[in-house]
């Protein structure tokens, strides 16, 4: 994945109206935000001044940093690798992923889910479903196109504060968007999930990652924070206001989701 090369309007621009390089955004502190209304105003400013990007959001409980102090957003398969035998650990994770992919494809046949052809043809679709339902680690990162959904996830964590990261990607052109120039891919879950997969429709979920994907080593090119253009720290105790009521946990994670039940079985069989 290529980093955004040009200067962008970011959360720091809200005070000095100066554009920054992404490396400066990543090393900066997040902007504190007290209410959803304030956050919407900030994001509106950033969106207006960066029309070449489609904005996506990710909520986390921490702003995880690299050794040099830069924010980092690696997909799950590349996180927390041991310093020794890193290659073996990554190989094992991809072996687990392959087993889960095969099981998922088989379940699409057994359960007669719509979308069998896509599941068999595109591994990115298999990865997207396995990541979104937390079956195993994958080379993709969960994001959403909805600021309301991202903030609901932030508040659902039950902490006093949480972070919302704003990422800039090329505009989405289909259910699976590949950008050869930017070396990234974007999977729109609403376009690839069968109707019996309910969760993605409530979460307005997307999965992003590098293209083509590396399966043997972790490198800086795989860090999605190379597309980071803003970060905000939410004060959870004051954040909800008259313009925002968090989406309930049971709505974000509906219990009547047949795909979840299938993925739970795959997780139990694939993770050893």
Buried (B, 14 or more C-beta within 10 A) or exposed (E): BEBBEEBBBBBBBBEEEEBBBBBBBBBBEBBEBEBBBBBBEBBEBBBEBBEEBBBBBBBBEEBBEBEEEBBBBBBBBBEEBEEEEEEEEBEEBBEBBBBBBEBBBEBBEEBEBEBBEBBEEBBBBBBBBBBBBBBBBBBBBBBBBBBBBBBBBBBBEEEEBBBBBBBBBBEBEEBBBBBEEBBBBBBBBBBBBBEBBBBBBBBBBBBBBBBEBEEEEBEEEBBBBBBBBBBBBBBBEEBBEEEBEBBEEEEBBEEEBBBBBBBBEBBEEBEE
